[in-house]
Amino acid sequence: YKIDEQIFIVWMKLLQNVPQSMLWLFSDDPIAQRHLHSCAASYGVDPERMIFASRLPKEQHLQRLHLADLFL
């Protein structure tokens, strides 16, 4: 519900222009994940380049951030 179409399009353009990039999002909703995968495919982006992270306790969440090169 926080991702609007304009932002999603920007993300898809970034994924198209940076071949080794991945999009890492929070989602614990399988229906939302399938929808976002479908939307990515419609922009020609391999849905496997989207990674969905589940909710974790704060300390564990902060520990996994070192896996990302850039996060917002």
Order of alpha helices (4+ residues) and beta strands (2+ residues): alpha-beta-alpha-beta-alpha
